[in-house]
Amino acid sequence: MSVVTAAKRLVPLLDRVLVEKIVPPTVSAAGILLPETTTKVNSGIVISTGPGMKTKDGTLIPCDVKTGDTVLLPEYDGTPVKLKGEEGKEFLLYRNDDLLGILED
């Protein structure tokens, strides 16, 4: 039996996207404390997306991102989401239009 996390069970509504923010390490491999400016990363991994937004005539416009995409996040935005059993992880809820881009390998 597989274990499903609370984050995977949360399905956003409309064009909202649940993102787990990537938190960079605060200490280097050599044990040196890294300053906050070098550890600031505005990217995250898409955990789940809503179905999309409907136009006035009822046409569904799907979200531009999909589960597993690494996205560039705006510096100040997103609604923080706390999930039981997911302590230590930072989840944010964004509108599809608020995401700045998809980071490709």
N, C-alpha and C positions, 0 to 999 in steps of 0.2 A: 504494500500500500504506500503510495507516495504522499509526501507531506507538502501541502500547499501553504505558502506563507500568506499572511494577511495582506501584504502588498499585491500579490497576484490575484487575490479575490476581489480587490477594490476595482470596480469598473466605473471610470469617470463618465459623467453625463455630457451630452452634446459634443462640443469640440475641445473638451478639456483633456489634458495629458498629465499622467502621473509620472514624475521623474525622480529617480534616486540620485541625489547630488554626489558627484565624485569628490571625496575628501582626500586631498593629498597628504602625504606624511608630514609630520612636523619635525621629525628628526631624520637626518641623513643616515646612510648606511654606516658611516663612520662614527655616528653618535653625536654629530653636531646639530644643535638646535637651529632650525631654519627660520628666518624672519617671516612675518606674516605676509609681506609683499611677494615673496617668492613662492609661497604656498597657496596663493589665491588663484583658484581655477574656477572658471564659470562654465562648467560642463557637467553633464549628467547622462544617465542611461534611462531610456524610456522603459517603464515597467508595464504600463497599460494605457490605452487610449479609449476615448469615447467613440461612438459611431460616426460622429461628424455633425455638421450644422445643416439644417434644412433651409432652403430658400423659400420665398413667399409662395412659389408655386408647388412646393413639396419635394423638390429635387434634393437629394442628399449629397452634400459636398463632404467627402471623407477627409480625415486628418492627413496632413502631409507626412507625418512620421509614423513609424510602426514600432511595435515592441522589440527591444534590443538595440535600437538606434542610439548612437551617442550624439547628443545635441549640445549646441552652444546656447547658454542661458543668458538672459539679461541680468545686469548687475543687481538691480533692485526690483524684484517682482516675484510673483508666485505666492501661493497660499501654503504655509507650512502644514503638514499633515503628520500627526503622531499615530503610529500603529502599534497595537499590542503585540508583543513578541518580536518587535523590530527595533529594540532600543539600540542606540549607538549609530543608527542610520538616519540620514536626513532626507525626507521625502517632501517634494513640493508639487503643487498642482498648478498648472499653467493653462492658458488658452492656447490653442494651436497657433494663432496669430502672434502671440508673444514670444515664441521661440525664434531665435535668430538664425539658426542654420543646423544642418546635419554635418557632423564631422566624420569624414570617410578615412579609411586606413590608407 
